[in-house]
Amino acid sequence: MWTLIAWLVGLGTFFLIAMLAVHVLFALLLIVPTWRICERAGYSGLLSLFHLLPVLGSFIVMAVLAFGDWPNGEGKAAAAAAVRP
């Protein structure tokens, strides 16, 4: 009985560490391009570090970029150019 419990705890720990490693690798892949996008939009590149937060981090970054007013105004200029004939 105790052997089974110890085996399950060990397997759970391995699974948790594996998921954490996959999350960190995926976040590191997203940080560099997001950093560049944030800087071009006029935000601090540090905003891209929200990707390190599990689950919610990427949604925070996407929400800020999608719904926030860009300090550099690139989004406004592109929208105005699309409206003008």
VMD Tcl script that builds the backbone (N, CA, C; Angstrom):
set m [mol new atoms 255]
animate dup $m
set s [atomselect $m all]
$s set {name element resname resid chain x y z} {
  {N N MET 1 A 0.821 -1.196 0.000}
  {CA C MET 1 A 0.000 0.000 0.000}
  {C C MET 1 A 0.867 1.262 0.000}
  {N N TRP 2 A 1.868 1.303 0.911}
  {CA C TRP 2 A 2.718 2.479 0.986}
  {C C TRP 2 A 3.574 2.635 -0.263}
  {N N THR 3 A 3.891 1.521 -0.870}
  {CA C THR 3 A 4.673 1.582 -2.100}
  {C C THR 3 A 3.862 2.245 -3.211}
  {N N LEU 4 A 2.592 1.918 -3.287}
  {CA C LEU 4 A 1.717 2.516 -4.289}
  {C C LEU 4 A 1.572 4.017 -4.057}
  {N N ILE 5 A 1.399 4.415 -2.813}
  {CA C ILE 5 A 1.259 5.840 -2.497}
  {C C ILE 5 A 2.548 6.593 -2.835}
  {N N ALA 6 A 3.669 6.015 -2.472}
  {CA C ALA 6 A 4.953 6.647 -2.784}
  {C C ALA 6 A 5.161 6.754 -4.283}
  {N N TRP 7 A 4.759 5.721 -5.023}
  {CA C TRP 7 A 4.897 5.738 -6.479}
  {C C TRP 7 A 4.013 6.826 -7.086}
  {N N LEU 8 A 2.781 6.973 -6.594}
  {CA C LEU 8 A 1.873 7.990 -7.113}
  {C C LEU 8 A 2.361 9.404 -6.796}
  {N N VAL 9 A 2.893 9.597 -5.590}
  {CA C VAL 9 A 3.437 10.908 -5.232}
  {C C VAL 9 A 4.639 11.241 -6.117}
  {N N GLY 10 A 5.496 10.269 -6.342}
  {CA C GLY 10 A 6.655 10.484 -7.211}
  {C C GLY 10 A 6.248 10.786 -8.635}
  {N N LEU 11 A 5.243 10.069 -9.133}
  {CA C LEU 11 A 4.753 10.315 -10.493}
  {C C LEU 11 A 4.116 11.695 -10.602}
  {N N GLY 12 A 3.369 12.089 -9.577}
  {CA C GLY 12 A 2.760 13.420 -9.572}
  {C C GLY 12 A 3.799 14.518 -9.550}
  {N N THR 13 A 4.851 14.319 -8.765}
  {CA C THR 13 A 5.929 15.302 -8.701}
  {C C THR 13 A 6.640 15.415 -10.041}
  {N N PHE 14 A 6.901 14.282 -10.682}
  {CA C PHE 14 A 7.536 14.300 -12.000}
  {C C PHE 14 A 6.655 15.027 -13.006}
  {N N PHE 15 A 5.350 14.758 -12.970}
  {CA C PHE 15 A 4.417 15.408 -13.892}
  {C C PHE 15 A 4.405 16.916 -13.664}
  {N N LEU 16 A 4.406 17.341 -12.398}
  {CA C LEU 16 A 4.400 18.763 -12.081}
  {C C LEU 16 A 5.667 19.457 -12.572}
  {N N ILE 17 A 6.810 18.829 -12.365}
  {CA C ILE 17 A 8.076 19.409 -12.813}
  {C C ILE 17 A 8.129 19.456 -14.344}
  {N N ALA 18 A 7.626 18.424 -15.004}
  {CA C ALA 18 A 7.609 18.404 -16.466}
  {C C ALA 18 A 6.710 19.514 -17.011}
  {N N MET 19 A 5.548 19.700 -16.403}
  {CA C MET 19 A 4.642 20.754 -16.856}
  {C C MET 19 A 5.250 22.139 -16.633}
  {N N LEU 20 A 5.935 22.306 -15.527}
  {CA C LEU 20 A 6.596 23.582 -15.256}
  {C C LEU 20 A 7.694 23.862 -16.278}
  {N N ALA 21 A 8.463 22.840 -16.631}
  {CA C ALA 21 A 9.534 23.006 -17.618}
  {C C ALA 21 A 8.958 23.359 -18.988}
  {N N VAL 22 A 7.885 22.702 -19.388}
  {CA C VAL 22 A 7.247 22.995 -20.674}
  {C C VAL 22 A 6.700 24.424 -20.673}
  {N N HIS 23 A 6.094 24.829 -19.566}
  {CA C HIS 23 A 5.548 26.188 -19.484}
  {C C HIS 23 A 6.650 27.234 -19.606}
  {N N VAL 24 A 7.751 27.038 -18.910}
  {CA C VAL 24 A 8.856 28.013 -18.954}
  {C C VAL 24 A 9.446 28.078 -20.361}
  {N N LEU 25 A 9.622 26.938 -21.019}
  {CA C LEU 25 A 10.157 26.944 -22.381}
  {C C LEU 25 A 9.216 27.659 -23.345}
  {N N PHE 26 A 7.927 27.401 -23.224}
  {CA C PHE 26 A 6.950 28.057 -24.094}
  {C C PHE 26 A 6.906 29.562 -23.818}
  {N N ALA 27 A 6.991 29.944 -22.545}
  {CA C ALA 27 A 6.992 31.367 -22.197}
  {C C ALA 27 A 8.223 32.054 -22.755}
  {N N LEU 28 A 9.379 31.392 -22.691}
  {CA C LEU 28 A 10.600 31.996 -23.228}
  {C C LEU 28 A 10.512 32.185 -24.736}
  {N N LEU 29 A 9.812 31.283 -25.422}
  {CA C LEU 29 A 9.615 31.453 -26.866}
  {C C LEU 29 A 8.735 32.661 -27.172}
  {N N LEU 30 A 7.810 32.977 -26.282}
  {CA C LEU 30 A 6.894 34.087 -26.525}
  {C C LEU 30 A 7.451 35.437 -26.076}
  {N N ILE 31 A 8.378 35.439 -25.139}
  {CA C ILE 31 A 8.846 36.697 -24.557}
  {C C ILE 31 A 9.570 37.571 -25.577}
  {N N VAL 32 A 10.443 37.001 -26.377}
  {CA C VAL 32 A 11.244 37.817 -27.308}
  {C C VAL 32 A 10.365 38.527 -28.345}
  {N N PRO 33 A 9.481 37.828 -29.071}
  {CA C PRO 33 A 8.651 38.577 -30.031}
  {C C PRO 33 A 7.683 39.549 -29.367}
  {N N THR 34 A 7.152 39.163 -28.208}
  {CA C THR 34 A 6.234 40.062 -27.518}
  {C C THR 34 A 6.955 41.302 -27.023}
  {N N TRP 35 A 8.202 41.149 -26.595}
  {CA C TRP 35 A 9.000 42.297 -26.153}
  {C C TRP 35 A 9.126 43.304 -27.299}
  {N N ARG 36 A 9.426 42.801 -28.497}
  {CA C ARG 36 A 9.578 43.699 -29.658}
  {C C ARG 36 A 8.257 44.366 -30.028}
  {N N ILE 37 A 7.165 43.621 -29.959}
  {CA C ILE 37 A 5.854 44.195 -30.274}
  {C C ILE 37 A 5.503 45.287 -29.271}
  {N N CYS 38 A 5.740 45.019 -28.000}
  {CA C CYS 38 A 5.434 46.010 -26.964}
  {C C CYS 38 A 6.250 47.281 -27.158}
  {N N GLU 39 A 7.529 47.151 -27.479}
  {CA C GLU 39 A 8.353 48.336 -27.691}
  {C C GLU 39 A 7.902 49.123 -28.911}
  {N N ARG 40 A 7.516 48.449 -29.979}
  {CA C ARG 40 A 7.038 49.161 -31.169}
  {C C ARG 40 A 5.707 49.859 -30.910}
  {N N ALA 41 A 4.904 49.258 -30.020}
  {CA C ALA 41 A 3.617 49.860 -29.693}
  {C C ALA 41 A 3.763 51.016 -28.717}
  {N N GLY 42 A 4.923 51.130 -28.078}
  {CA C GLY 42 A 5.151 52.211 -27.142}
  {C C GLY 42 A 5.066 51.790 -25.689}
  {N N TYR 43 A 4.825 50.523 -25.437}
  {CA C TYR 43 A 4.794 50.009 -24.066}
  {C C TYR 43 A 6.197 49.563 -23.660}
  {N N SER 44 A 6.369 49.331 -22.369}
  {CA C SER 44 A 7.628 48.792 -21.881}
  {C C SER 44 A 7.731 47.329 -22.300}
  {N N GLY 45 A 8.925 46.917 -22.678}
  {CA C GLY 45 A 9.129 45.521 -23.050}
  {C C GLY 45 A 8.934 44.572 -21.886}
  {N N LEU 46 A 9.023 45.092 -20.671}
  {CA C LEU 46 A 8.824 44.256 -19.487}
  {C C LEU 46 A 7.409 43.685 -19.414}
  {N N LEU 47 A 6.487 44.272 -20.155}
  {CA C LEU 47 A 5.129 43.743 -20.195}
  {C C LEU 47 A 5.112 42.294 -20.680}
  {N N SER 48 A 6.067 41.947 -21.530}
  {CA C SER 48 A 6.111 40.593 -22.064}
  {C C SER 48 A 6.459 39.552 -21.012}
  {N N LEU 49 A 7.014 39.970 -19.882}
  {CA C LEU 49 A 7.345 39.018 -18.824}
  {C C LEU 49 A 6.107 38.448 -18.144}
  {N N PHE 50 A 4.938 39.002 -18.423}
  {CA C PHE 50 A 3.698 38.416 -17.914}
  {C C PHE 50 A 3.483 37.005 -18.460}
  {N N HIS 51 A 4.152 36.668 -19.554}
  {CA C HIS 51 A 4.039 35.312 -20.095}
  {C C HIS 51 A 4.527 34.261 -19.105}
  {N N LEU 52 A 5.333 34.655 -18.150}
  {CA C LEU 52 A 5.834 33.704 -17.161}
  {C C LEU 52 A 4.763 33.306 -16.146}
  {N N LEU 53 A 3.681 34.086 -16.043}
  {CA C LEU 53 A 2.577 33.710 -15.158}
  {C C LEU 53 A 1.777 32.585 -15.802}
  {N N PRO 54 A 1.574 31.508 -15.100}
  {CA C PRO 54 A 0.807 30.407 -15.697}
  {C C PRO 54 A -0.629 30.823 -15.989}
  {N N VAL 55 A -1.139 30.388 -17.095}
  {CA C VAL 55 A -2.515 30.539 -17.576}
  {C C VAL 55 A -2.891 31.989 -17.861}
  {N N LEU 56 A -2.861 32.880 -16.893}
  {CA C LEU 56 A -3.358 34.240 -17.079}
  {C C LEU 56 A -2.366 35.191 -17.740}
  {N N GLY 57 A -1.085 34.918 -17.681}
  {CA C GLY 57 A -0.081 35.849 -18.176}
  {C C GLY 57 A -0.247 36.216 -19.641}
  {N N SER 58 A -0.444 35.226 -20.482}
  {CA C SER 58 A -0.601 35.504 -21.919}
  {C C SER 58 A -1.873 36.283 -22.198}
  {N N PHE 59 A -2.923 35.996 -21.441}
  {CA C PHE 59 A -4.174 36.733 -21.635}
  {C C PHE 59 A -4.035 38.197 -21.218}
  {N N ILE 60 A -3.246 38.462 -20.189}
  {CA C ILE 60 A -3.007 39.845 -19.765}
  {C C ILE 60 A -2.289 40.614 -20.866}
  {N N VAL 61 A -1.249 40.012 -21.428}
  {CA C VAL 61 A -0.479 40.682 -22.489}
  {C C VAL 61 A -1.358 40.920 -23.713}
  {N N MET 62 A -2.119 39.902 -24.115}
  {CA C MET 62 A -2.989 40.064 -25.285}
  {C C MET 62 A -4.055 41.123 -25.051}
  {N N ALA 63 A -4.609 41.176 -23.847}
  {CA C ALA 63 A -5.648 42.169 -23.554}
  {C C ALA 63 A -5.081 43.589 -23.594}
  {N N VAL 64 A -3.903 43.777 -23.039}
  {CA C VAL 64 A -3.294 45.117 -23.052}
  {C C VAL 64 A -3.008 45.550 -24.483}
  {N N LEU 65 A -2.458 44.641 -25.293}
  {CA C LEU 65 A -2.135 45.005 -26.676}
  {C C LEU 65 A -3.383 45.170 -27.539}
  {N N ALA 66 A -4.404 44.376 -27.279}
  {CA C ALA 66 A -5.602 44.432 -28.122}
  {C C ALA 66 A -6.519 45.598 -27.763}
  {N N PHE 67 A -6.675 45.866 -26.479}
  {CA C PHE 67 A -7.681 46.840 -26.065}
  {C C PHE 67 A -7.106 48.149 -25.551}
  {N N GLY 68 A -5.807 48.226 -25.351}
  {CA C GLY 68 A -5.202 49.460 -24.854}
  {C C GLY 68 A -4.888 50.421 -25.989}
  {N N ASP 69 A -4.807 51.697 -25.643}
  {CA C ASP 69 A -4.377 52.699 -26.624}
  {C C ASP 69 A -2.862 52.677 -26.686}
  {N N TRP 70 A -2.332 52.465 -27.867}
  {CA C TRP 70 A -0.889 52.364 -28.025}
  {C C TRP 70 A -0.272 53.758 -27.905}
  {N N PRO 71 A 0.703 53.923 -27.029}
  {CA C PRO 71 A 1.337 55.242 -26.879}
  {C C PRO 71 A 1.969 55.761 -28.166}
  {N N ASN 72 A 2.497 54.892 -29.004}
  {CA C ASN 72 A 3.093 55.343 -30.268}
  {C C ASN 72 A 2.045 55.624 -31.327}
  {N N GLY 73 A 0.836 55.173 -31.131}
  {CA C GLY 73 A -0.251 55.464 -32.055}
  {C C GLY 73 A -0.204 54.709 -33.354}
  {N N GLU 74 A 0.573 53.632 -33.448}
  {CA C GLU 74 A 0.666 52.893 -34.709}
  {C C GLU 74 A -0.676 52.276 -35.083}
  {N N GLY 75 A -1.408 51.826 -34.113}
  {CA C GLY 75 A -2.719 51.237 -34.390}
  {C C GLY 75 A -3.679 52.263 -34.947}
  {N N LYS 76 A -3.625 53.490 -34.440}
  {CA C LYS 76 A -4.510 54.560 -34.909}
  {C C LYS 76 A -4.155 54.956 -36.335}
  {N N ALA 77 A -2.869 55.029 -36.627}
  {CA C ALA 77 A -2.448 55.426 -37.975}
  {C C ALA 77 A -2.858 54.371 -38.997}
  {N N ALA 78 A -2.749 53.112 -38.643}
  {CA C ALA 78 A -3.144 52.060 -39.565}
  {C C ALA 78 A -4.641 52.060 -39.783}
  {N N ALA 79 A -5.413 52.306 -38.721}
  {CA C ALA 79 A -6.856 52.354 -38.856}
  {C C ALA 79 A -7.287 53.565 -39.689}
  {N N ALA 80 A -6.638 54.696 -39.488}
  {CA C ALA 80 A -6.975 55.901 -40.251}
  {C C ALA 80 A -6.608 55.724 -41.728}
  {N N ALA 81 A -5.512 55.053 -42.018}
  {CA C ALA 81 A -5.110 54.819 -43.404}
  {C C ALA 81 A -6.077 53.863 -44.096}
  {N N ALA 82 A -6.640 52.932 -43.356}
  {CA C ALA 82 A -7.577 51.995 -43.964}
  {C C ALA 82 A -8.908 52.668 -44.274}
  {N N VAL 83 A -9.274 53.686 -43.513}
  {CA C VAL 83 A -10.553 54.363 -43.721}
  {C C VAL 83 A -10.479 55.333 -44.883}
  {N N ARG 84 A -9.349 56.019 -45.023}
  {CA C ARG 84 A -9.211 56.998 -46.099}
  {C C ARG 84 A -9.119 56.326 -47.458}
  {N N PRO 85 A -9.810 56.885 -48.445}
  {CA C PRO 85 A -9.720 56.293 -49.812}
  {C C PRO 85 A -8.469 56.708 -50.530}
}
mol reanalyze $m
mol bondsrecalc $m
mol representation Tube
mol addrep $m
